[in-house]
Amino acid sequence: MTSAQRETFVDFVRDTIADGAAPFTFRNPYGTDTILVRYVPPYSVKRLGASKWTVSLSLEVLP
């Protein structure tokens, strides 16, 4: 992702889902529906280049 996308992700985690406390809907990668998930801290960020990043994280699917 770009540096701007990384900042958007960090803001989302911090502000929108309260560092993982709040669940959110996520597009199901195995279908066309959405599922309720929770982010499971921590996430990792690795710089790939001048303005390229990779982010790894875990999501828990909620009932």
C-alpha positions in Angstrom: 0.0 0.0 0.0 1.0 3.6 -0.3 2.0 5.8 2.6 -1.4 7.6 2.4 -3.2 4.2 2.5 -1.1 3.2 5.5 -2.0 6.4 7.3 -5.7 5.7 6.5 -5.3 2.2 7.9 -3.7 3.4 11.1 -6.4 6.1 11.6 -9.1 3.4 11.0 -7.6 1.1 13.6 -7.1 3.9 16.2 -10.2 6.1 15.6 -12.9 4.0 14.0 -12.5 0.6 15.7 -10.8 1.9 18.9 -7.6 -0.2 18.6 -9.6 -3.3 18.0 -12.3 -2.9 20.6 -15.1 -2.4 18.1 -16.2 -4.9 15.5 -16.8 -3.9 11.9 -18.2 -5.4 8.7 -15.8 -6.8 6.2 -16.4 -8.1 2.7 -16.3 -11.9 2.8 -13.3 -13.0 0.7 -15.2 -16.3 -0.1 -18.5 -14.7 -1.2 -20.3 -11.6 -2.0 -21.7 -10.9 1.4 -20.2 -9.1 4.4 -19.2 -10.6 7.7 -18.8 -9.1 11.2 -15.2 -9.2 12.3 -12.9 -8.0 15.0 -9.3 -6.9 14.6 -7.0 -8.9 16.8 -4.0 -6.8 17.8 -1.2 -6.4 17.1 -0.7 -5.6 13.4 2.7 -5.3 11.7 3.9 -2.8 9.2 6.9 -3.3 6.9 8.4 -0.7 4.6 9.0 -2.0 1.1 10.3 1.1 -0.5 10.2 4.9 -0.6 6.4 5.0 -0.2 5.3 1.4 -0.3 4.2 -0.6 2.7 2.8 -4.0 3.6 0.5 -4.6 6.6 -0.2 -7.9 8.2 -3.1 -8.4 10.7 -5.5 -11.0 12.0 -9.3 -10.8 12.0 -11.6 -12.9 14.1 -14.9 -13.7 12.5 -17.8 -13.0 14.9 -21.1 -14.8 15.1 
